[in-house]
Amino acid sequence: MKIALQYLNDIDGNTKAVQLPLTEWEMVLNKLKKYDRLLN
């Protein structure tokens, strides 16, 4: 899965956050929930 990420940097160039499209976040979240159910 290739995800289009955007990085937010402070004035010194340090990465402070990462953004991704909501639809891609929902896919990632669904996969995490699936893995969590398998492990518990």
C-alpha positions in Angstrom: 0.0 0.0 0.0 1.5 3.3 -1.0 0.3 6.3 1.0 0.5 9.9 0.0 2.1 11.6 3.1 2.6 15.2 3.9 5.1 16.3 6.5 4.7 19.4 8.7 7.9 21.0 9.9 8.7 23.7 12.4 10.8 26.8 11.6 14.0 24.8 12.2 13.0 22.1 9.8 12.1 19.4 12.4 9.2 17.2 11.5 6.4 17.8 13.9 3.5 15.9 12.2 2.5 13.7 9.3 -0.8 14.1 7.4 -2.4 11.5 5.2 -5.8 11.5 3.4 -8.7 10.5 5.5 -9.6 7.5 3.3 -6.1 6.1 3.7 -6.1 6.7 7.4 -9.4 4.7 7.6 -7.7 1.8 5.8 -4.8 1.9 8.1 -7.1 2.0 11.1 -9.1 -0.9 9.9 -5.9 -3.0 9.5 -4.8 -2.1 13.0 -8.1 -3.1 14.4 -7.9 -6.4 12.5 -4.4 -7.1 13.9 -5.6 -6.1 17.4 -8.4 -8.6 17.2 -6.0 -11.4 16.1 -3.6 -10.7 18.9 -6.2 -10.5 21.7 
